[in-house]
Amino acid sequence: MPAVGTMIFLLSSLGVGLLISTISSTQQQAMVSAFFFIMPASILSGFGTPISSMPPFFQKLTYLDPLRYYMIVLRSVYLKGVGFRVLWPELACMAVFSFVLLTVSILRFHKSMD
């Protein structure tokens, strides 16, 4: 179960990385853009502070972060021992993120090749 969640999360991370690389014109610009994506994503994931203690605006913003769903999967599997029957909504959300990000990245890549 953690392997499936990790694979889906890695696909969404790959989509973000590809999207940043298609938007950026230089390597330095891509590194700065990745930094400005990774820092808020890790803060909003619920890793350091619980999402329930965040202001309501940021609680809603966390739904746009694939790392949020991955943290739920990891905590649930390793601390509670739950399986696919309980975690399918989080895995589905991560799969949707992966599909959308990879699709947009591939379309932007084809456009940049022309």
Beta strands, then each sheet from edge to edge (+ up, - down):
end
